[in-house]
Each structure stands twice: as structure tokens, then as C-alpha cells.
Amino acid sequence: MCDFIPLCFTCGCDHQLSQEGHEAFICPRCHNGTVFPTKDRNCFTFCFVPLVPLGTKHLYRCTTCQWAASADGPPPPPAAQPGGFYGNQGPPGGAYGGGGYNPAYGQQQQMGYPTQPAQPGYH
């Protein structure tokens, strides 16, 4: 009698992304300052272990909407401002979606209840 033990092996290709620089750019799709230069390495994997590197590409990749473009072809997107998308003054009108850092974000303000004038005849 022969013992038979079925074995399962997995193999395939895996992409590994790593950020190359700390300079941020403006995304042309979502308009946030979250595009960074990224290296995309493609490897052949066997049992979830990367064994053979198959190639490397340099990309500009948005961490918000996942937009990506090759760093070899067109010029890079415009650079983001140091204080965020709108600079240090924040978005106009206090609206959301500027893409920058707001230092007053964590500060809480007192929340008041709406007041209405008293109606005559009711106390």
C-alpha cells in the first residue's frame, strides 16, 4: 500500500510598491497633494516568497485615488505647496478637500445649542 499526500504549491507574480521620495505633487485626477514618486518591482513568487525579480518601473502614484503615471514619459505633475494645497491659510471658506495639513484640525470648539426667542404665552 502506498501513502499519498496531496501537496499544494502557489506560484505567481507579485508587485511590490515602495515610495522613493518625500516630495509631494498635485494629482491631476483628485487634485490632492498626495502624488509621490514610487518604485514598482515585479517578482516571481513561489509559496509567497519572492524569488526572481522580473522588472522595475518608476511611477508617480496618488495615495488617495490610486492614479498612476510612468515617470519616464510625460513631465511630473505640479509640485504641492509646503503648507498643503492652499498654502498655510487653509481652504477658502473652511471647506473640506484641500489636500493639505490643517494644524487646527485636532482642536475642539465649544458646541452651543441654538437659541430661539421665547414665544408669548408660553413659559
MODELLER restraints for C-alpha pairs under 7 A, 6 or more apart:
rsr = mdl.restraints
at = mdl.atoms
rsr.add(forms.Gaussian(group=physical.xy_distance, feature=features.Distance(at['CA:9:A'], at['CA:47:A']), mean=5.99, stdev=0.5))
rsr.add(forms.Gaussian(group=physical.xy_distance, feature=features.Distance(at['CA:10:A'], at['CA:46:A']), mean=5.87, stdev=0.5))
rsr.add(forms.Gaussian(group=physical.xy_distance, feature=features.Distance(at['CA:10:A'], at['CA:47:A']), mean=4.94, stdev=0.5))
rsr.add(forms.Gaussian(group=physical.xy_distance, feature=features.Distance(at['CA:11:A'], at['CA:45:A']), mean=5.38, stdev=0.5))
rsr.add(forms.Gaussian(group=physical.xy_distance, feature=features.Distance(at['CA:11:A'], at['CA:46:A']), mean=4.34, stdev=0.5))
rsr.add(forms.Gaussian(group=physical.xy_distance, feature=features.Distance(at['CA:11:A'], at['CA:47:A']), mean=5.98, stdev=0.5))
rsr.add(forms.Gaussian(group=physical.xy_distance, feature=features.Distance(at['CA:12:A'], at['CA:44:A']), mean=5.73, stdev=0.5))
rsr.add(forms.Gaussian(group=physical.xy_distance, feature=features.Distance(at['CA:12:A'], at['CA:45:A']), mean=5.35, stdev=0.5))
rsr.add(forms.Gaussian(group=physical.xy_distance, feature=features.Distance(at['CA:12:A'], at['CA:46:A']), mean=6.76, stdev=0.5))
rsr.add(forms.Gaussian(group=physical.xy_distance, feature=features.Distance(at['CA:13:A'], at['CA:42:A']), mean=6.68, stdev=0.5))
rsr.add(forms.Gaussian(group=physical.xy_distance, feature=features.Distance(at['CA:13:A'], at['CA:43:A']), mean=5.51, stdev=0.5))
rsr.add(forms.Gaussian(group=physical.xy_distance, feature=features.Distance(at['CA:13:A'], at['CA:44:A']), mean=4.49, stdev=0.5))
rsr.add(forms.Gaussian(group=physical.xy_distance, feature=features.Distance(at['CA:13:A'], at['CA:45:A']), mean=5.70, stdev=0.5))
rsr.add(forms.Gaussian(group=physical.xy_distance, feature=features.Distance(at['CA:14:A'], at['CA:42:A']), mean=5.68, stdev=0.5))
rsr.add(forms.Gaussian(group=physical.xy_distance, feature=features.Distance(at['CA:14:A'], at['CA:43:A']), mean=5.34, stdev=0.5))
rsr.add(forms.Gaussian(group=physical.xy_distance, feature=features.Distance(at['CA:14:A'], at['CA:44:A']), mean=6.40, stdev=0.5))
rsr.add(forms.Gaussian(group=physical.xy_distance, feature=features.Distance(at['CA:14:A'], at['CA:45:A']), mean=6.58, stdev=0.5))
rsr.add(forms.Gaussian(group=physical.xy_distance, feature=features.Distance(at['CA:15:A'], at['CA:40:A']), mean=6.42, stdev=0.5))
rsr.add(forms.Gaussian(group=physical.xy_distance, feature=features.Distance(at['CA:15:A'], at['CA:41:A']), mean=5.61, stdev=0.5))
rsr.add(forms.Gaussian(group=physical.xy_distance, feature=features.Distance(at['CA:15:A'], at['CA:42:A']), mean=4.64, stdev=0.5))
rsr.add(forms.Gaussian(group=physical.xy_distance, feature=features.Distance(at['CA:15:A'], at['CA:43:A']), mean=6.57, stdev=0.5))
rsr.add(forms.Gaussian(group=physical.xy_distance, feature=features.Distance(at['CA:16:A'], at['CA:40:A']), mean=5.71, stdev=0.5))
rsr.add(forms.Gaussian(group=physical.xy_distance, feature=features.Distance(at['CA:16:A'], at['CA:41:A']), mean=5.12, stdev=0.5))
rsr.add(forms.Gaussian(group=physical.xy_distance, feature=features.Distance(at['CA:16:A'], at['CA:42:A']), mean=6.46, stdev=0.5))
rsr.add(forms.Gaussian(group=physical.xy_distance, feature=features.Distance(at['CA:17:A'], at['CA:38:A']), mean=6.61, stdev=0.5))
rsr.add(forms.Gaussian(group=physical.xy_distance, feature=features.Distance(at['CA:17:A'], at['CA:39:A']), mean=5.73, stdev=0.5))
rsr.add(forms.Gaussian(group=physical.xy_distance, feature=features.Distance(at['CA:17:A'], at['CA:40:A']), mean=4.70, stdev=0.5))
rsr.add(forms.Gaussian(group=physical.xy_distance, feature=features.Distance(at['CA:17:A'], at['CA:41:A']), mean=6.49, stdev=0.5))
rsr.add(forms.Gaussian(group=physical.xy_distance, feature=features.Distance(at['CA:18:A'], at['CA:38:A']), mean=5.62, stdev=0.5))
rsr.add(forms.Gaussian(group=physical.xy_distance, feature=features.Distance(at['CA:18:A'], at['CA:39:A']), mean=5.32, stdev=0.5))
rsr.add(forms.Gaussian(group=physical.xy_distance, feature=features.Distance(at['CA:18:A'], at['CA:40:A']), mean=6.74, stdev=0.5))
rsr.add(forms.Gaussian(group=physical.xy_distance, feature=features.Distance(at['CA:19:A'], at['CA:36:A']), mean=6.81, stdev=0.5))
rsr.add(forms.Gaussian(group=physical.xy_distance, feature=features.Distance(at['CA:19:A'], at['CA:37:A']), mean=6.09, stdev=0.5))
rsr.add(forms.Gaussian(group=physical.xy_distance, feature=features.Distance(at['CA:19:A'], at['CA:38:A']), mean=4.41, stdev=0.5))
rsr.add(forms.Gaussian(group=physical.xy_distance, feature=features.Distance(at['CA:19:A'], at['CA:39:A']), mean=6.29, stdev=0.5))
rsr.add(forms.Gaussian(group=physical.xy_distance, feature=features.Distance(at['CA:20:A'], at['CA:37:A']), mean=5.47, stdev=0.5))
rsr.add(forms.Gaussian(group=physical.xy_distance, feature=features.Distance(at['CA:20:A'], at['CA:38:A']), mean=5.20, stdev=0.5))
rsr.add(forms.Gaussian(group=physical.xy_distance, feature=features.Distance(at['CA:20:A'], at['CA:39:A']), mean=6.39, stdev=0.5))
rsr.add(forms.Gaussian(group=physical.xy_distance, feature=features.Distance(at['CA:21:A'], at['CA:36:A']), mean=6.70, stdev=0.5))
rsr.add(forms.Gaussian(group=physical.xy_distance, feature=features.Distance(at['CA:21:A'], at['CA:37:A']), mean=5.80, stdev=0.5))
rsr.add(forms.Gaussian(group=physical.xy_distance, feature=features.Distance(at['CA:22:A'], at['CA:36:A']), mean=6.89, stdev=0.5))
rsr.add(forms.Gaussian(group=physical.xy_distance, feature=features.Distance(at['CA:23:A'], at['CA:36:A']), mean=6.48, stdev=0.5))
rsr.add(forms.Gaussian(group=physical.xy_distance, feature=features.Distance(at['CA:24:A'], at['CA:33:A']), mean=5.97, stdev=0.5))
rsr.add(forms.Gaussian(group=physical.xy_distance, feature=features.Distance(at['CA:24:A'], at['CA:34:A']), mean=5.90, stdev=0.5))
rsr.add(forms.Gaussian(group=physical.xy_distance, feature=features.Distance(at['CA:24:A'], at['CA:35:A']), mean=5.51, stdev=0.5))
rsr.add(forms.Gaussian(group=physical.xy_distance, feature=features.Distance(at['CA:24:A'], at['CA:36:A']), mean=5.29, stdev=0.5))
rsr.add(forms.Gaussian(group=physical.xy_distance, feature=features.Distance(at['CA:24:A'], at['CA:79:A']), mean=6.15, stdev=0.5))
rsr.add(forms.Gaussian(group=physical.xy_distance, feature=features.Distance(at['CA:24:A'], at['CA:80:A']), mean=5.57, stdev=0.5))
rsr.add(forms.Gaussian(group=physical.xy_distance, feature=features.Distance(at['CA:25:A'], at['CA:33:A']), mean=5.30, stdev=0.5))
rsr.add(forms.Gaussian(group=physical.xy_distance, feature=features.Distance(at['CA:25:A'], at['CA:34:A']), mean=6.25, stdev=0.5))
rsr.add(forms.Gaussian(group=physical.xy_distance, feature=features.Distance(at['CA:25:A'], at['CA:35:A']), mean=4.83, stdev=0.5))
rsr.add(forms.Gaussian(group=physical.xy_distance, feature=features.Distance(at['CA:25:A'], at['CA:36:A']), mean=6.40, stdev=0.5))
rsr.add(forms.Gaussian(group=physical.xy_distance, feature=features.Distance(at['CA:25:A'], at['CA:77:A']), mean=5.83, stdev=0.5))
rsr.add(forms.Gaussian(group=physical.xy_distance, feature=features.Distance(at['CA:25:A'], at['CA:78:A']), mean=5.58, stdev=0.5))
rsr.add(forms.Gaussian(group=physical.xy_distance, feature=features.Distance(at['CA:25:A'], at['CA:79:A']), mean=4.15, stdev=0.5))
rsr.add(forms.Gaussian(group=physical.xy_distance, feature=features.Distance(at['CA:25:A'], at['CA:80:A']), mean=4.74, stdev=0.5))
rsr.add(forms.Gaussian(group=physical.xy_distance, feature=features.Distance(at['CA:26:A'], at['CA:32:A']), mean=5.54, stdev=0.5))
rsr.add(forms.Gaussian(group=physical.xy_distance, feature=features.Distance(at['CA:26:A'], at['CA:33:A']), mean=4.31, stdev=0.5))
rsr.add(forms.Gaussian(group=physical.xy_distance, feature=features.Distance(at['CA:26:A'], at['CA:34:A']), mean=6.46, stdev=0.5))
rsr.add(forms.Gaussian(group=physical.xy_distance, feature=features.Distance(at['CA:26:A'], at['CA:35:A']), mean=6.07, stdev=0.5))
rsr.add(forms.Gaussian(group=physical.xy_distance, feature=features.Distance(at['CA:26:A'], at['CA:77:A']), mean=5.99, stdev=0.5))
rsr.add(forms.Gaussian(group=physical.xy_distance, feature=features.Distance(at['CA:26:A'], at['CA:78:A']), mean=5.59, stdev=0.5))
rsr.add(forms.Gaussian(group=physical.xy_distance, feature=features.Distance(at['CA:26:A'], at['CA:79:A']), mean=5.95, stdev=0.5))
rsr.add(forms.Gaussian(group=physical.xy_distance, feature=features.Distance(at['CA:26:A'], at['CA:80:A']), mean=5.47, stdev=0.5))
rsr.add(forms.Gaussian(group=physical.xy_distance, feature=features.Distance(at['CA:27:A'], at['CA:33:A']), mean=6.23, stdev=0.5))
rsr.add(forms.Gaussian(group=physical.xy_distance, feature=features.Distance(at['CA:27:A'], at['CA:34:A']), mean=6.66, stdev=0.5))
rsr.add(forms.Gaussian(group=physical.xy_distance, feature=features.Distance(at['CA:27:A'], at['CA:35:A']), mean=5.76, stdev=0.5))
rsr.add(forms.Gaussian(group=physical.xy_distance, feature=features.Distance(at['CA:27:A'], at['CA:62:A']), mean=6.35, stdev=0.5))
rsr.add(forms.Gaussian(group=physical.xy_distance, feature=features.Distance(at['CA:27:A'], at['CA:77:A']), mean=6.80, stdev=0.5))
rsr.add(forms.Gaussian(group=physical.xy_distance, feature=features.Distance(at['CA:30:A'], at['CA:65:A']), mean=6.69, stdev=0.5))
rsr.add(forms.Gaussian(group=physical.xy_distance, feature=features.Distance(at['CA:32:A'], at['CA:85:A']), mean=6.92, stdev=0.5))
rsr.add(forms.Gaussian(group=physical.xy_distance, feature=features.Distance(at['CA:32:A'], at['CA:98:A']), mean=6.69, stdev=0.5))
rsr.add(forms.Gaussian(group=physical.xy_distance, feature=features.Distance(at['CA:32:A'], at['CA:99:A']), mean=4.53, stdev=0.5))
rsr.add(forms.Gaussian(group=physical.xy_distance, feature=features.Distance(at['CA:33:A'], at['CA:80:A']), mean=5.39, stdev=0.5))
rsr.add(forms.Gaussian(group=physical.xy_distance, feature=features.Distance(at['CA:33:A'], at['CA:84:A']), mean=6.85, stdev=0.5))
rsr.add(forms.Gaussian(group=physical.xy_distance, feature=features.Distance(at['CA:33:A'], at['CA:85:A']), mean=6.09, stdev=0.5))
rsr.add(forms.Gaussian(group=physical.xy_distance, feature=features.Distance(at['CA:33:A'], at['CA:99:A']), mean=5.54, stdev=0.5))
rsr.add(forms.Gaussian(group=physical.xy_distance, feature=features.Distance(at['CA:33:A'], at['CA:100:A']), mean=6.79, stdev=0.5))
rsr.add(forms.Gaussian(group=physical.xy_distance, feature=features.Distance(at['CA:34:A'], at['CA:62:A']), mean=5.39, stdev=0.5))
rsr.add(forms.Gaussian(group=physical.xy_distance, feature=features.Distance(at['CA:34:A'], at['CA:63:A']), mean=5.75, stdev=0.5))
rsr.add(forms.Gaussian(group=physical.xy_distance, feature=features.Distance(at['CA:34:A'], at['CA:64:A']), mean=6.54, stdev=0.5))
rsr.add(forms.Gaussian(group=physical.xy_distance, feature=features.Distance(at['CA:35:A'], at['CA:60:A']), mean=6.18, stdev=0.5))
rsr.add(forms.Gaussian(group=physical.xy_distance, feature=features.Distance(at['CA:35:A'], at['CA:61:A']), mean=5.21, stdev=0.5))
rsr.add(forms.Gaussian(group=physical.xy_distance, feature=features.Distance(at['CA:35:A'], at['CA:62:A']), mean=4.09, stdev=0.5))
rsr.add(forms.Gaussian(group=physical.xy_distance, feature=features.Distance(at['CA:35:A'], at['CA:63:A']), mean=6.40, stdev=0.5))
rsr.add(forms.Gaussian(group=physical.xy_distance, feature=features.Distance(at['CA:36:A'], at['CA:60:A']), mean=5.58, stdev=0.5))
rsr.add(forms.Gaussian(group=physical.xy_distance, feature=features.Distance(at['CA:36:A'], at['CA:61:A']), mean=5.64, stdev=0.5))
rsr.add(forms.Gaussian(group=physical.xy_distance, feature=features.Distance(at['CA:36:A'], at['CA:62:A']), mean=6.53, stdev=0.5))
rsr.add(forms.Gaussian(group=physical.xy_distance, feature=features.Distance(at['CA:37:A'], at['CA:59:A']), mean=5.84, stdev=0.5))
rsr.add(forms.Gaussian(group=physical.xy_distance, feature=features.Distance(at['CA:37:A'], at['CA:60:A']), mean=4.62, stdev=0.5))
rsr.add(forms.Gaussian(group=physical.xy_distance, feature=features.Distance(at['CA:37:A'], at['CA:61:A']), mean=6.49, stdev=0.5))
rsr.add(forms.Gaussian(group=physical.xy_distance, feature=features.Distance(at['CA:38:A'], at['CA:58:A']), mean=5.88, stdev=0.5))
rsr.add(forms.Gaussian(group=physical.xy_distance, feature=features.Distance(at['CA:38:A'], at['CA:59:A']), mean=5.13, stdev=0.5))
rsr.add(forms.Gaussian(group=physical.xy_distance, feature=features.Distance(at['CA:38:A'], at['CA:60:A']), mean=5.85, stdev=0.5))
rsr.add(forms.Gaussian(group=physical.xy_distance, feature=features.Distance(at['CA:38:A'], at['CA:61:A']), mean=6.37, stdev=0.5))
rsr.add(forms.Gaussian(group=physical.xy_distance, feature=features.Distance(at['CA:39:A'], at['CA:56:A']), mean=6.86, stdev=0.5))
rsr.add(forms.Gaussian(group=physical.xy_distance, feature=features.Distance(at['CA:39:A'], at['CA:57:A']), mean=5.89, stdev=0.5))
rsr.add(forms.Gaussian(group=physical.xy_distance, feature=features.Distance(at['CA:39:A'], at['CA:58:A']), mean=4.72, stdev=0.5))
rsr.add(forms.Gaussian(group=physical.xy_distance, feature=features.Distance(at['CA:39:A'], at['CA:59:A']), mean=6.20, stdev=0.5))
rsr.add(forms.Gaussian(group=physical.xy_distance, feature=features.Distance(at['CA:40:A'], at['CA:56:A']), mean=5.63, stdev=0.5))
rsr.add(forms.Gaussian(group=physical.xy_distance, feature=features.Distance(at['CA:40:A'], at['CA:57:A']), mean=5.14, stdev=0.5))
rsr.add(forms.Gaussian(group=physical.xy_distance, feature=features.Distance(at['CA:40:A'], at['CA:58:A']), mean=6.25, stdev=0.5))
rsr.add(forms.Gaussian(group=physical.xy_distance, feature=features.Distance(at['CA:41:A'], at['CA:55:A']), mean=5.97, stdev=0.5))
rsr.add(forms.Gaussian(group=physical.xy_distance, feature=features.Distance(at['CA:41:A'], at['CA:56:A']), mean=4.50, stdev=0.5))
rsr.add(forms.Gaussian(group=physical.xy_distance, feature=features.Distance(at['CA:41:A'], at['CA:57:A']), mean=6.58, stdev=0.5))
rsr.add(forms.Gaussian(group=physical.xy_distance, feature=features.Distance(at['CA:42:A'], at['CA:53:A']), mean=6.13, stdev=0.5))
rsr.add(forms.Gaussian(group=physical.xy_distance, feature=features.Distance(at['CA:42:A'], at['CA:54:A']), mean=5.34, stdev=0.5))
rsr.add(forms.Gaussian(group=physical.xy_distance, feature=features.Distance(at['CA:42:A'], at['CA:55:A']), mean=5.44, stdev=0.5))
rsr.add(forms.Gaussian(group=physical.xy_distance, feature=features.Distance(at['CA:42:A'], at['CA:56:A']), mean=6.30, stdev=0.5))
rsr.add(forms.Gaussian(group=physical.xy_distance, feature=features.Distance(at['CA:43:A'], at['CA:50:A']), mean=5.78, stdev=0.5))
rsr.add(forms.Gaussian(group=physical.xy_distance, feature=features.Distance(at['CA:43:A'], at['CA:51:A']), mean=6.77, stdev=0.5))
rsr.add(forms.Gaussian(group=physical.xy_distance, feature=features.Distance(at['CA:43:A'], at['CA:52:A']), mean=5.51, stdev=0.5))
rsr.add(forms.Gaussian(group=physical.xy_distance, feature=features.Distance(at['CA:43:A'], at['CA:53:A']), mean=4.30, stdev=0.5))
rsr.add(forms.Gaussian(group=physical.xy_distance, feature=features.Distance(at['CA:43:A'], at['CA:54:A']), mean=5.15, stdev=0.5))
rsr.add(forms.Gaussian(group=physical.xy_distance, feature=features.Distance(at['CA:44:A'], at['CA:50:A']), mean=5.78, stdev=0.5))
rsr.add(forms.Gaussian(group=physical.xy_distance, feature=features.Distance(at['CA:44:A'], at['CA:51:A']), mean=5.81, stdev=0.5))
rsr.add(forms.Gaussian(group=physical.xy_distance, feature=features.Distance(at['CA:44:A'], at['CA:52:A']), mean=5.10, stdev=0.5))
rsr.add(forms.Gaussian(group=physical.xy_distance, feature=features.Distance(at['CA:44:A'], at['CA:53:A']), mean=6.36, stdev=0.5))
rsr.add(forms.Gaussian(group=physical.xy_distance, feature=features.Distance(at['CA:44:A'], at['CA:54:A']), mean=6.74, stdev=0.5))
rsr.add(forms.Gaussian(group=physical.xy_distance, feature=features.Distance(at['CA:45:A'], at['CA:51:A']), mean=5.55, stdev=0.5))
rsr.add(forms.Gaussian(group=physical.xy_distance, feature=features.Distance(at['CA:58:A'], at['CA:70:A']), mean=6.25, stdev=0.5))
rsr.add(forms.Gaussian(group=physical.xy_distance, feature=features.Distance(at['CA:58:A'], at['CA:71:A']), mean=5.46, stdev=0.5))
rsr.add(forms.Gaussian(group=physical.xy_distance, feature=features.Distance(at['CA:59:A'], at['CA:68:A']), mean=6.43, stdev=0.5))
rsr.add(forms.Gaussian(group=physical.xy_distance, feature=features.Distance(at['CA:59:A'], at['CA:69:A']), mean=5.55, stdev=0.5))
rsr.add(forms.Gaussian(group=physical.xy_distance, feature=features.Distance(at['CA:59:A'], at['CA:70:A']), mean=4.50, stdev=0.5))
rsr.add(forms.Gaussian(group=physical.xy_distance, feature=features.Distance(at['CA:59:A'], at['CA:71:A']), mean=4.77, stdev=0.5))
rsr.add(forms.Gaussian(group=physical.xy_distance, feature=features.Distance(at['CA:60:A'], at['CA:68:A']), mean=5.50, stdev=0.5))
rsr.add(forms.Gaussian(group=physical.xy_distance, feature=features.Distance(at['CA:60:A'], at['CA:69:A']), mean=5.31, stdev=0.5))
rsr.add(forms.Gaussian(group=physical.xy_distance, feature=features.Distance(at['CA:60:A'], at['CA:70:A']), mean=6.27, stdev=0.5))
rsr.add(forms.Gaussian(group=physical.xy_distance, feature=features.Distance(at['CA:60:A'], at['CA:71:A']), mean=5.95, stdev=0.5))
rsr.add(forms.Gaussian(group=physical.xy_distance, feature=features.Distance(at['CA:61:A'], at['CA:67:A']), mean=5.66, stdev=0.5))
rsr.add(forms.Gaussian(group=physical.xy_distance, feature=features.Distance(at['CA:61:A'], at['CA:68:A']), mean=4.32, stdev=0.5))
rsr.add(forms.Gaussian(group=physical.xy_distance, feature=features.Distance(at['CA:61:A'], at['CA:69:A']), mean=6.68, stdev=0.5))
rsr.add(forms.Gaussian(group=physical.xy_distance, feature=features.Distance(at['CA:62:A'], at['CA:68:A']), mean=6.40, stdev=0.5))
rsr.add(forms.Gaussian(group=physical.xy_distance, feature=features.Distance(at['CA:81:A'], at['CA:87:A']), mean=5.78, stdev=0.5))
rsr.add(forms.Gaussian(group=physical.xy_distance, feature=features.Distance(at['CA:83:A'], at['CA:100:A']), mean=6.50, stdev=0.5))
rsr.add(forms.Gaussian(group=physical.xy_distance, feature=features.Distance(at['CA:83:A'], at['CA:101:A']), mean=6.73, stdev=0.5))
rsr.add(forms.Gaussian(group=physical.xy_distance, feature=features.Distance(at['CA:84:A'], at['CA:99:A']), mean=6.30, stdev=0.5))
rsr.add(forms.Gaussian(group=physical.xy_distance, feature=features.Distance(at['CA:84:A'], at['CA:100:A']), mean=3.44, stdev=0.5))
rsr.add(forms.Gaussian(group=physical.xy_distance, feature=features.Distance(at['CA:84:A'], at['CA:101:A']), mean=5.68, stdev=0.5))
rsr.add(forms.Gaussian(group=physical.xy_distance, feature=features.Distance(at['CA:85:A'], at['CA:98:A']), mean=5.69, stdev=0.5))
rsr.add(forms.Gaussian(group=physical.xy_distance, feature=features.Distance(at['CA:85:A'], at['CA:99:A']), mean=5.64, stdev=0.5))
rsr.add(forms.Gaussian(group=physical.xy_distance, feature=features.Distance(at['CA:85:A'], at['CA:100:A']), mean=5.08, stdev=0.5))
rsr.add(forms.Gaussian(group=physical.xy_distance, feature=features.Distance(at['CA:86:A'], at['CA:98:A']), mean=6.53, stdev=0.5))
rsr.add(forms.Gaussian(group=physical.xy_distance, feature=features.Distance(at['CA:86:A'], at['CA:100:A']), mean=6.96, stdev=0.5))
rsr.add(forms.Gaussian(group=physical.xy_distance, feature=features.Distance(at['CA:90:A'], at['CA:102:A']), mean=6.72, stdev=0.5))
rsr.add(forms.Gaussian(group=physical.xy_distance, feature=features.Distance(at['CA:91:A'], at['CA:98:A']), mean=5.70, stdev=0.5))
